[in-house]
Amino acid sequence: MTEHNIRHEIAHLARVELVTPDPDGTLWFFKELLGMYETSREAQSVYLRGYEDPYPWSLKVTEGPQPRLGHAALRASSPEALERRYRAIKDGNLDHQWLDGDHGYGKTLRFTSPDGHDLRLLWEAEKYQAPPELRSKILTRPSKKPLKGIPVKRIDHLNLLANDVTPVKESLERYLGFETRERVVEGDVEFGAWLSTNILGHEVAIMRDNLGAHGRLHHAAFFYGIQQHNIDAAEMFREYDITIEAGPDRHGITQGAFLYVFEPGGNRIELFGGPGSFNWNPTTRPEPGRCRTSTPASPSAAPNCRGRPTSPTAPRRSGLWPTRWRTPPNRRSLRRPPRPWPPPSPDLAARPARVRLRWQARPPGHTSGLASKGGCLT
Ligand SMILES: [Fe+2]
């Protein structure tokens, strides 16, 4: 198989594991507010799924000292595709190992991104079989829509932070066949890239980690598909003391209708109120210049991804956010030096619950420089 036709080797994002220091709060958030079903438990982990997730679980909540990404797993499009991707990862000298299955998923290839993210690849996945009381009368729906909170349908995408965006983006393109759909570039620095292997505008995004850390998560996103649900969810979150970071609104990049919140354990979660832009192009590799990019900061800088020279009068940061966000609403935060992460004294037990929620809800390590420039992200 040539590099030209590897795009469809990965079917989609199947699951994500989030580590939380507050498992009870995190489970309450996902089960009671977002209506996810609990399907199993083992040791310090609980397995959850949205009512339209196709497999036994799409979210694994694991207790741990800090909120962070445990791992994210992609499903290959065939056993042969998994084998081919394994060989590509092996030949590319990415750190990797085979793992046993996990609650409905078969053997899994674990590999590490150039920035240290724990990513996994698998083919074998059980189709979720709902018990009789949860069977939906809608034939394409794996289980009934629950009467709880404002339920999400399924996992949607993942946004990773990276000290250097480009190597992670290029590894996803080279070894897994991802296509870069949009980018944010300033000068010769790539601040963000949005990639997918299917019709969705993106399933994995990578954004520059301005703290210089490695292997961190920006957010995991779950799908509503209806923008009004984000507005209803915002009202619900206000009533139940869930910190809203941004939205409901629509992204300039990907056109996704978004709402960012922090679950009680401190992980940033996005509710996706629409599918955003689709990619109908059947070609198997990105054509040079097809991705959208911002205007470089300097007219003397490299041309944009269409290969055209940029206007010498182009204003700095033009294109980093929509017109109405050209002046970031939280510009003061741009001048604030980054605070250390993790916090210097994470003595959870000694803190009153409300104070604990406050710093967990706005962990400085979970805010990228781009997010602080107006939240115009995906
Ligand atoms: Fe997102």
Residues whose N, C-alpha, C, O or C-beta is under 5 A from the ligand:
A	BS01	LIG	N159 A221 E270 T378
